[in-house]
C-alpha cells in the first residue's frame, strides 16, 4: 500500500472527513406547488464541488408535460443571471416521474429553479440546495492498480536504460562489457534507484501537504459550538468562526436570520439512550452568545444539535456534547418543548405507536419491517385521542403542521424536517422571493414575507395527520421524534426504525 500511496498521491485527499450541514444527511427533499402542480423533489448533492447533482421530480398529476430546471445562487450578482434551463427526462414507465442532473460549479447557497408546463399552464418553484464539498472521491481500484504498475514499469525502464548506458555506452561495436563496466553499471543503477525513490517520496510528501491545504480551503468546515452551564441553570452557547464561511461571504454569508421565528433551534438528546429530548430556542445577546433558561432536565450526557440559517439561506447544524447535572429549571414557555421516551436499547426497532399525554397516542402509518436507505420515503403519522379516534384539534407548531427529527443511534445523522421537506423554511422563502412576481410557486405562505422578520409560516394543520418527505442517508438504527401541537401543548412522539 505504501508504494501505491506514493505512486497515486491523489488518494491522500481521502483523509478529509465528511461534514454536512444537516449532520450526515446532505441530500435535499422537498414538496410544494409549482403553480397548479404539486411536485415532490429529491436532490442528491455531489460530494465534491464542482460536481453533478442528481435531480428526481415526481408530479402529483398527469397534466405535467415538461419540467425544466436551472441552477443559480439565491443571493449575489450570479442570482440575477440564470443559465439556459435543462429539460428533465420523463420515465418511460412512469410519465409523472422526471430525472436529470445539474452541475454545481462552486460552494454556496444555491437554488434549483423548477418550471413545470402542462395542460393547466405553467408554474415555477425554487428549491434551496446548499452546495459544499464533503469529501473527495476515491480512486477506482482498477485505475490505482494500473497506475501503480505503470509507475513500476517506468522506474524499471529508467534504471535499466541508465544502467545500460553506463555499461555499454562507451564500448566499441561487437565488444562485450567487462567487470569494470558491469560494476559501474550496478553503481549507476543503485544510485538512480535511490534518486527515483527519493523523488517519489518527496513528491508524495509535497502532494500530501498541498492536498491538506486544499482540503482545508475546499472541504466544508462546520463552525464550532461551545456550550457551558451558567449559574441558575442557564445554558451559554457560542458559535465559533469558520474560515470556510468567511471565504465565501457573498454566497454563504455569516449573519443569521430567523427560521420559524427563531435564530437558533437547539436540540438536547440524552446519550446513548435517547430517552430525554428537548427542543429549545435560545435568544442571542449583544455579545453574540445564545442564552437559554433551561427547563427541568434530567442529569446525564447530552448530545447537542443547533440549527441556524445564514442570510443567504445556507443552513448549518452545529454539534457539541456536555454533561448536565439534575436541573430544576423553569417551566417550558413559548415554542420550547420536552419529551420522555423509552430507552433506545430497550425498545423494538419497529415502533409503530407512541403514547402522548391524556391517553392520546400517535400512530405511524406504515407496514412493519425494515426501511430502505438512500431513497425518498413518506413518513405519515396520525394523532388519536384516548378513544382511538382521530383528533380534530391540532394547531400549527411554529407555523407548520409538524416537525420531525431523524437521528441515527450513533448520532452520526441528524435531520430536522418539515412537511415541506428538509430545507429550512427561511431558505425556501428566500429562494422563492427571487422568482418573478415574488410569490410565484411559493410552497408555504407568500415569498413577500421576508424571513428576516417572519413570525412563522402560518400554515394551518387541517387534519389529524402529518407527513414528511425524507430519505435515510445510510443503514442503521434510527429514532424519529415527531412534534405536533394540540390544545396549546406540544406533543412529541418517539419512533424507532431499522434501516437497511
C-alpha positions in Angstrom: 0.0 0.0 0.0 2.9 2.4 0.7 4.2 2.4 -2.9 0.7 2.8 -4.1 0.2 5.9 -2.0 3.4 7.3 -3.3 2.6 6.4 -6.9 -1.0 7.6 -6.6 -0.9 10.7 -4.4 -4.5 11.7 -5.2 -5.8 9.2 -2.7 -4.2 11.2 0.1 -7.2 13.6 -0.2 -9.3 10.8 1.3 -8.0 11.9 4.7 -10.6 14.7 4.6 -13.5 13.7 6.8 -17.0 14.3 5.5 -19.1 17.1 7.2 -22.6 18.1 6.4 -24.9 21.0 7.0 -27.6 18.5 8.1 -25.3 16.2 10.1 -24.7 13.2 7.8 -27.8 13.9 5.7 -26.7 16.2 2.8 -29.4 15.5 0.3 -32.5 17.8 -0.1 -36.1 16.6 -0.1 -38.9 19.0 -0.9 -42.6 19.0 -1.8 -44.5 22.1 -2.9 -46.6 23.8 -5.6 -45.2 24.9 -8.9 -48.3 26.9 -9.9 -51.1 24.4 -10.3 -48.8 21.4 -10.0 -47.7 19.6 -6.8 -44.1 18.4 -7.1 -42.0 16.1 -4.9 -38.3 16.9 -5.4 -35.2 14.9 -4.5 -31.8 16.5 -5.0 -28.8 14.2 -4.4 -25.9 16.7 -3.9 -22.4 15.9 -5.1 -19.6 15.0 -2.6 -17.1 17.4 -4.3 -17.6 20.8 -5.8 -17.6 21.3 -8.8 -19.9 18.3 -9.1 -23.1 17.0 -10.5 -26.3 17.0 -8.6 -28.9 14.3 -9.4 -32.5 15.5 -9.6 -35.6 13.5 -9.3 -39.1 15.0 -9.5 -42.5 13.4 -9.3 -45.5 15.2 -10.4 -48.7 14.7 -8.4 -50.8 14.9 -11.5 -50.5 13.6 -15.1 -51.1 17.0 -16.6 -47.4 17.9 -16.4 -45.8 17.6 -19.9 -42.4 19.1 -19.4 -40.1 20.1 -16.5 -37.1 22.4 -16.8 -34.5 23.1 -14.2 -32.0 25.9 -13.7 -29.2 26.2 -11.0 -28.4 29.6 -9.7 -27.4 31.3 -6.4 -30.0 32.5 -4.1 -28.1 35.8 -3.4 -25.4 37.8 -5.0 -24.9 39.0 -8.6 -25.0 35.5 -10.0 -28.5 35.0 -8.8 -29.7 37.5 -11.4 -28.3 35.7 -14.5 -29.6 32.2 -14.7 -28.1 29.9 -17.4 -30.3 28.2 -20.0 -32.6 25.6 -18.5 -32.1 21.9 -18.8 -35.1 19.7 -19.7 -35.7 16.7 -17.4 -36.3 13.3 -18.9 -39.7 11.7 -18.2 -39.6 8.0 -17.2 -40.8 5.6 -19.9 -42.7 3.5 -17.5 -44.0 6.4 -15.4 -44.7 9.7 -17.2 -45.1 11.5 -13.9 -41.5 10.8 -12.9 -38.7 13.0 -14.2 -34.9 12.7 -13.8 -31.9 14.8 -14.7 -28.7 16.3 -13.5 -27.1 19.7 -12.9 -23.6 21.0 -12.5 -23.0 23.0 -9.3 -19.8 24.8 -10.0 -18.9 26.4 -6.7 -19.8 26.1 -3.0 -22.6 28.3 -1.7 -26.3 28.7 -1.2 -27.8 27.5 -4.5 -31.4 27.1 -5.6 -32.8 24.7 -8.3 -35.5 26.7 -10.1 -38.1 24.3 -11.4 -40.6 25.3 -14.2 -43.4 22.9 -14.9 -45.5 23.1 -18.1 -48.7 21.2 -18.8 -52.4 21.2 -19.5 -53.1 23.8 -16.8 -50.4 26.2 -17.9 -47.0 26.7 -16.3 -45.7 27.2 -12.7 -42.4 27.8 -11.1 -40.9 26.9 -7.7 -37.4 27.2 -6.3 -35.8 24.6 -4.1 -32.8 25.7 -1.9 -29.8 23.5 -2.2 -26.7 24.1 -0.1 -23.6 23.1 -2.1 -20.3 22.2 -0.4 -17.5 19.8 -0.7 -17.9 17.0 1.8 -15.0 14.7 0.9 -13.0 13.7 -2.2 -14.0 10.8 -4.4 -11.9 7.6 -4.0 -9.8 6.5 -6.9 -11.1 3.4 -8.7 -9.2 0.3 -7.6 -8.5 -0.9 -11.2 -7.2 2.6 -12.1 -4.9 2.6 -9.0 -3.5 -0.9 -9.9 -2.9 0.3 -13.4 -1.1 3.4 -12.4 1.0 1.5 -9.8 2.0 -1.0 -12.5 2.8 1.9 -14.8 5.0 3.5 -12.1 6.9 0.3 -11.6 7.4 -0.1 -15.3 8.7 3.4 -15.7 11.1 3.1 -12.7 12.5 -0.2 -14.0 12.8 1.4 -17.5 14.7 4.4 -16.2 17.0 2.3 -14.1 17.6 -0.2 -16.9 18.3 2.5 -19.6 20.8 4.4 -17.5 22.4 1.2 -16.3 22.8 0.0 -19.9 24.1 3.4 -21.0 26.8 3.4 -18.3 27.8 -0.2 -19.1 27.8 -0.2 -22.9 27.7 3.4 -24.0 31.5 3.7 -24.5 32.2 0.2 -25.8 33.2 -0.4 -29.4 30.6 -2.3 -31.5 30.8 -6.0 -31.0 32.7 -5.9 -27.7 31.3 -7.5 -24.5 31.2 -5.4 -21.3 33.8 -6.5 -18.7 33.8 -6.4 -14.9 34.7 -2.7 -14.6 31.7 -1.8 -16.9 29.4 -4.1 -15.1 30.4 -2.7 -11.7 29.9 0.8 -12.9 26.5 -0.1 -14.2 25.4 -1.6 -10.9 26.6 1.6 -9.1 24.7 3.8 -11.5 21.5 1.6 -11.3 21.6 1.7 -7.4 22.2 5.4 -7.4 19.4 6.0 -9.9 17.0 3.8 -7.9 17.7 5.7 -4.8 17.2 9.1 -6.5 13.9 8.0 -8.2 12.6 6.6 -4.9 13.6 9.8 -3.2 11.9 11.9 -5.8 8.7 9.8 -5.4 8.8 10.1 -1.6 9.3 13.8 -1.9 6.5 14.1 -4.4 4.2 12.1 -2.1 5.1 14.4 0.8 4.6 17.5 -1.3 1.3 16.3 -2.7 0.0 15.4 0.8 0.9 18.8 2.1 -0.7 20.5 -0.9 -3.8 18.3 -0.7 -4.2 19.0 3.0 -4.1 22.8 2.4 -6.5 22.5 -0.5 -8.9 20.3 1.6 -8.8 22.9 4.4 -9.9 25.6 1.9 -12.5 23.4 0.0 -14.0 20.9 2.4 -16.9 22.2 4.4 -16.0 23.1 7.9 -18.8 23.3 10.4 -18.4 26.2 12.9 -17.5 25.0 16.4 -20.2 25.3 19.1 -19.1 25.8 22.7 -21.6 25.0 25.4 -21.4 25.8 29.1 -23.7 25.9 32.0 -24.1 29.2 33.9 -25.3 29.6 37.5 -29.1 29.3 37.8 -29.4 26.6 35.1 -28.8 28.9 32.2 -27.1 27.4 29.1 -24.5 29.6 27.3 -23.8 28.8 23.6 -21.2 30.4 21.4 -20.8 29.9 17.7 -17.2 30.0 16.6 -15.8 31.4 13.4 -15.3 29.3 10.3 -12.7 30.1 7.6 -14.8 28.2 5.1 -17.7 30.6 5.6 -15.6 33.7 5.8 -14.0 32.9 2.4 -17.5 32.8 0.9 -19.2 35.8 2.4 -21.1 36.7 -0.8 -22.7 33.2 -1.4 -22.7 31.8 2.1 -22.6 34.8 4.4 -22.2 34.8 8.2 -25.1 36.8 9.5 -28.0 34.8 10.8 -31.7 35.1 10.0 -34.7 33.7 11.9 -36.2 30.4 10.8 -39.7 29.9 12.1 -39.2 33.0 14.2 -36.0 31.8 16.0 -32.3 32.4 15.2 -31.5 29.0 16.7 -33.3 25.7 17.1 -31.5 23.8 19.9 -31.9 20.1 20.4 -30.6 18.3 23.5 -30.8 14.5 23.4 -29.5 12.3 26.3 -27.0 9.8 25.1 -26.9 7.0 24.4 -30.5 6.1 25.5 -32.2 9.0 23.6 -34.8 8.8 26.4 -34.8 12.6 27.0 -35.5 15.1 24.2 -35.5 18.9 24.4 -36.3 21.3 21.6 -35.4 24.8 22.8 -34.9 28.3 21.3 -32.1 30.3 22.9 -32.0 34.1 22.4 -28.9 35.9 21.2 -27.5 38.7 23.4 -25.4 41.7 22.4 -22.2 39.8 22.6 -23.4 37.2 20.1 -23.8 34.4 22.6 -27.0 32.4 22.8 -28.6 32.0 26.2 -31.4 29.8 27.4 -33.0 29.3 30.8 -33.2 25.6 30.8 -36.4 23.7 31.8 -36.3 20.8 34.2 -33.6 18.5 32.9 -32.6 15.0 34.0 -28.9 14.5 34.6 -26.7 12.8 32.0 -24.5 13.1 29.0 -26.3 15.1 26.2 -25.7 15.4 22.5 -26.3 18.9 21.3 -27.5 19.9 17.8 -28.1 23.6 16.9 -29.8 24.6 13.6 -29.1 28.0 12.3 -29.6 29.7 8.9 -27.5 32.3 7.2 -28.9 35.3 5.4 -28.0 33.7 2.1 -30.3 30.7 3.0 -27.3 28.5 3.8 -28.0 26.2 6.8 -25.6 24.9 9.4 -26.2 22.2 12.1 -23.7 22.8 14.9 -22.8 20.0 17.2 -21.4 19.7 20.8 -21.6 17.4 23.8 -21.8 18.1 27.5 -22.6 16.5 30.9 -25.6 18.1 32.7 -26.5 17.7 36.3 -30.1 17.5 37.5 -31.6 20.9 36.8 -34.7 22.1 38.5 -35.2 24.6 35.7 -38.0 26.8 34.7 -41.4 25.8 33.2 -41.4 25.5 29.4 -42.7 28.5 27.6 -43.5 29.6 24.0 -42.3 27.1 21.4 -40.0 25.2 23.7 -40.8 21.5 24.3 -39.5 18.4 26.1 -40.3 14.7 25.9 -39.5 11.5 27.7 -39.2 8.3 25.7 -38.3 4.7 26.3 -34.6 3.9 26.2 -33.5 3.1 22.7 -31.8 -0.1 23.8 -35.0 -1.4 25.4 -37.4 -0.8 22.5 -38.2 -2.6 19.4 -36.6 -1.2 16.2 -40.1 -1.1 14.6 -42.1 1.2 16.9 -45.5 2.0 15.3 -47.4 3.6 18.2 -46.2 6.2 20.7 -48.2 7.3 23.7 -49.0 11.0 24.2 -50.4 12.9 27.2 -54.0 12.4 28.4 -54.2 8.8 27.0 -53.8 10.0 23.4 -51.4 8.4 21.0 -49.5 8.9 17.8 -49.6 6.2 15.1 -47.0 5.7 12.4 -48.9 4.7 9.2 -46.6 2.1 7.7 -46.1 -1.6 7.2 -43.8 -3.2 9.7 -40.4 -4.2 8.7 -37.0 -2.6 7.8 -36.9 0.5 5.7 -34.6 1.1 2.7 -31.9 3.8 2.7 -30.9 6.3 0.1 -34.3 6.8 -1.4 -37.2 9.2 -0.8 -39.8 7.9 1.6 -43.0 9.4 3.0 -43.5 9.3 6.8 -47.1 9.6 7.8 -48.3 9.9 11.3 -51.9 10.1 12.8 -52.8 11.5 16.2 -55.7 9.8 18.0 -57.5 10.6 21.2 -58.0 8.4 24.2 -60.9 6.7 22.5 -58.8 5.8 19.4 -60.5 8.4 17.2 -58.6 10.9 15.0 -58.2 14.2 16.8 -59.6 17.4 15.2 -57.8 20.0 17.3 -54.2 20.1 16.0 -52.7 23.5 15.8 -49.7 24.9 13.8 -46.4 24.5 15.7 -44.1 27.3 14.7 -46.2 27.8 11.6 -46.0 24.2 10.4 -48.3 21.2 10.8 -45.4 19.4 12.5 -41.7 19.0 12.9 -39.6 15.8 12.7 -36.1 14.9 13.9 -34.4 11.9 12.4 -31.4 10.7 14.5 -29.2 7.7 14.0 -28.3 5.7 17.1 -24.7 6.8 17.0 -25.7 10.4 16.4 -23.9 10.5 13.0 -27.1 11.5 11.3 -29.4 14.3 12.5 -32.0 16.0 10.3 -34.7 18.5 11.2 -37.5 18.0 8.6 -40.8 19.8 8.0 -43.9 18.7 6.0 -42.4 20.7 3.0 -39.1 18.8 3.3 -35.6 19.0 4.7 -34.8 22.6 3.6 -35.2 25.4 6.2 -38.3 27.4 5.5 -36.3 30.6 5.7 -34.2 29.3 2.8 -37.3 28.3 0.9 -38.8 31.8 1.2 -35.6 33.4 0.1 -35.3 31.2 -2.9 -38.9 31.8 -4.0 -38.6 35.5 -3.4 -36.2 35.5 -6.4 -39.0 34.4 -8.7 -40.7 36.9 -10.9 -43.7 38.3 -9.0 -42.1 37.3 -5.7 -44.9 34.8 -4.9 -45.0 32.5 -7.9 -44.7 28.9 -6.8 -44.2 29.6 -3.1 -45.0 26.4 -1.3 -45.7 27.8 2.1 -47.0 31.3 2.6 -46.1 34.2 0.4 -42.5 34.9 -0.6 -43.1 38.6 0.0 -42.9 37.9 3.8 -39.2 38.4 4.3 -37.7 35.7 6.6 -35.7 38.3 8.4 -38.8 39.1 10.4 -41.2 36.3 9.8 -43.2 35.2 12.9 -44.0 31.8 11.4 -45.2 30.3 8.2 -48.8 30.5 9.3 -49.5 27.0 7.8 -52.7 25.5 9.4 -52.8 21.9 10.4 -56.1 20.9 8.9 -56.2 17.2 9.7 -55.2 14.7 12.4 -52.3 13.5 10.1 -48.9 15.0 9.4 -46.4 13.7 6.8 -42.8 14.3 6.0 -40.6 13.6 2.9 -37.2 12.3 3.8 -34.6 9.6 2.9 -32.2 7.9 5.2 -28.6 8.5 4.1 -27.3 5.2 5.4 -28.4 2.0 7.1 -28.6 1.7 10.8 -31.0 2.1 13.8 -32.8 5.4 13.9 -35.0 7.2 16.4 -37.6 9.6 15.0 -39.2 12.3 17.1 -42.4 13.7 15.7 -43.7 17.0 17.1 -47.2 18.5 16.8 -49.2 21.0 18.8 -52.6 20.2 20.3 -54.7 22.5 22.6 -51.7 24.7 23.1 -49.4 21.9 24.2 -46.5 20.5 22.1 -46.8 16.7 21.9 -43.8 14.6 20.9 -44.0 11.0 19.6 -40.9 8.8 19.6 -40.5 6.0 17.0 -37.7 3.6 16.2 -36.8 2.1 12.8 -34.3 -0.3 11.4 -32.9 0.9 8.0 -31.2 -1.5 5.5 
